[in-house]
Amino acid sequence: MADPSGYKTFSPGEVLDAAEGVMAYLMDQVVGVYADSSARATAIGTAAEGQVSYLKDTNLVYLYNGSAWVEVGGGIEWSGSTANGLGTYSSSSEIVAESTATYDGTTLALTTSGGGIQLDGLNSSDANTLDDYEEGTWTVGATADSGTITIAGTQDTGTYIKVGKLVWIQCHSDTSAISSPSGGLAVTGMPFTSYNSGELSGRYNHMHGTLAYCASAFTNGPATQLASNATTVSIFDGSGGTAVANAADKVQVGTSFWLAGCYVANA
């Protein structure tokens, strides 16, 4: 086996002087390395070829595998079920792999620009675990019980932010065409289906909605509701009486839909 360039081979018990070089290796011996200009290194025993190593002045570690020197990586790697785990110290000299990371300090700070915590819909069954964060867009549409309403293609994009199951949406979209709309009016395309049962269900989700440049005025302003297990927000004429009225006939070309608010998603 050829010596690595610039390194000296020595025998068990032989002392390497500082003047002879900073590093040394030996094929069948444990390596000795001195640390500074006054230090001296001694070969201290025998070892199998696969255990032989040497250090370079670049702070890299090399192991001899029986036929070649192989660079050892700068970190610890795990395989199998612990490959994506967290390394923790079980003693002053032993690191173990953990599948769950627990932090019991007071402040966790991420200080490098461009960094962050990425949560991609981890679907935890624990109600107290934050398992999702997203920012994105959704396509705004409008429907009537009868007839059609077309949203301008240049203004049919809404935005959303989702934190866990809580979704914030907003849009400002204009009508580009209609065909005799009447009956119920709705904005379609919510980015996530609303919660489908209990007190978090969609029937409790009332957003802030405004229609401008309408064919006729609302009696008491528009009222909005996102039903359970739905992606559609209904818009009514909030008359203030015992019932709400349909509002599709108030839409004309140029009518603007302004909608913003929160709702609870089903997942």
N, C-alpha and C positions, 0 to 999 in steps of 0.2 A: 504494500500500500504506500503510495507516495505521500510525503509530508505536505500539509497545506503550506502554501507559499508564505515564507517569512516566519515559520514556526520551527521550533527545535524539539527533536526527540531526546528523551533522557531516560535513564534507567532507575529502578527502585533505589531510593536512598541518595540519589544524586541531587545536589543542590544547584539551582539555576541562579546565577548572579544577575543583578539588575542590568549590567552592561551587556548581557548576552541576548536580551530581548524581553519584551513585555509578556508574551504568551508562550506556552509550550503545550505539546500534546504527546501522548504515547499510546501506541496501538493496543498494548496489553496491560496498561497501567492506568491508575487514576491520575487525572491531570492536576498539575500544580500551577497556580497563577499568582504572581505578586501584584500588590495593589498600588505601590508607589515607588519612588526612586530608591528607597532604602530597603524595601521589602525583598524577601527571598522565598522561593517556592521549592518544595521537596516532594518527589514522588513518594507516595505513602503506602502503596500496596497494589495488588493485582486486581484486574476486573475483566469480565468477558467483553469481547469486542462490541457487542450491542450496548454496553453500558458506558463505553468511552465517550467523552465529550470534550469540547474545548470552547473557550470564549474568545471572541474577537474584540478589537477595540471599538467596534460599532455597537457593543452591548448585545449582540445576538448570540444565541446558544446553538451549537451544532452537535448532533449525535451521529455516531458511526453505526450504520446498520449492517455491517459485515462486508459491504462492497463500496460504499460511498458515504460521504459526510452529508447529512440532511439538516437543513435549517429548521429549528423549532420555532413555532409561532410565538407571538408576543403575549398571547392570552391563554386561557384554559378553555378547552372545548369539551362539550358533553354530547353523548349520542343517546339514541333511544328515547325513552319517555322524559328524560331530563334535559334534552337538547335545548329547550327553550326556557329552562328554569333560571333561577337566580342563585348566584354563588354567595354563600354566607360562611363565616368562620365558626366552626364548632369548637375550636380550641385555638391556641396561639399559632399553631402550625398546620392545621387541617381545614380545608375548604370543602363544604358539602353542597350538593345541588338541591335547590328547593323549587317546587312547582308553583308555589304561591308566595308573592312578595308582600311582606308586612312592614309598614313604616310606623314607628311609634314616637317619632320626634314631633316638634311643634310646627316647623315650617319646611316645606319642600319647595325649593326654588330652582327653576330652569332658566338659566341666565344667558344662554347663547341665542342670538337672533336667528330665527328660522326654525328653531326647535319647538317641541311641544309633545303632548300626549295624544296619540292617535287611537280612537275607539271606532271600530267598524262594525257596529251591530253585533256585539258579543252575546246578546240574548241570554243574560243571566236570569236565573229564576228567583234571585234575591231582590225583593222590592227596594232594598236600601243600597243597591249597587248601581253606580253610574256605568252603563255599558254601551252608550252610543252618543256620538256628537257628529252632526253633519251640517254643512251649508250647501245650498244648491238652488236650483230653479224648478219651476213647474209651468206647464202650459195652461193659460187662462182660456176658458170657454164660457159660453152663456147659452142657456136653453129656455124655451117656453113650452107650456103644455101644448100649444098649437102654434104653427108657424116657425120661423127660424130667426136666429140672431147670430150675426157673424162679427167676431172680434178682429180688429185690424191686425194683420200679420206682423207689423212692426211693433205692436204693443201687446202682444199676447204672452209675454213672459213675466211671471211673478217670481219672487224669491222666498226662500224659507231658511230657518235655522232650527235644527232639532237637537234638543238636549235630553237624553233619555227618551221618555215618551212625550215630552212637552214640545209642541211644534208651534213656532211663530211663522205666520205667512203674511205677505202683503203683495198688492198689485195695484196698478193704475193703468187701466185698459180702456180703449175707445171702440165704439161700435162702428164698423165700416159698412154694414149692409143689414137689412131686415126684410122679412117677408111675413107681414100680418101677424106679429106675435101677440098672443093673448093667453090668459090663464096664469098659471104659476110661473114664476121667474126664478132662475137659479144660476149661480156661477159654478162651473165644473172644473175639475183638474186638481183638487187638493193633493199635495204630494204624498200623503199617507192616509190610510183608512182610519177613521175615528174609532175610539173605544166603543165596544159594543154592549156593555152591561154595567149596572150599578151606578153609583153617584159620579163616576168619572166618565160616564157615557156621553155620546155626542149630543144628546138632547139638552145638555146643560151648557153647550158651547155657543155663546152668542158673541159675535165679532162686531167690530165697528165697520159699518158699511155705508157708503154714500153714493147716490147716483146724481150726476149733474147733467145739465143740458137735456132734460127729459121732455117728452111730448106733453106731459101735464104734471102738475105738482102733486107730491105725496100729501095726504091728509095730515099726517103727524110724523113725517120722516120715515125712512125705510127701517125695517127690522130684519135682522139676519138670524139664521139658525142652521147649524150643522147637525144633521141627524146622526143617530147611532150607526156604526158600521157603514159609513158613507164617505164619499169624497166630493160631495156636492153641498154647497151652501145655498139654502133657500132665502130669497129676499121677498119680504111682504111689505105692504103699505101699513105701517103701524098706526092704525086709526085711533088707538086709545080706547076703543070700545071693548066689547066682550069677544070680539073675533078680529082677525087680521084679514086684509083683503089682498087679492092677487095684484101683481104689479107689472106683468109682462107688457101690457098695452101702453105703459109709460115710456118704453124704450123706442127711440128713433135713431136714425143715422146720426152719429156724433155724440150719442149718449156715452158718458164716462162712468166706468165702474171703479170706485175706490174702495178697496177692501183691505183690512188689516186686523190682526188678532191672533189669539192663541187657542189651541185645542189639544186634547189628549189623544195620542195615537194608540192604535190597538196593539202595536208591537214596536 
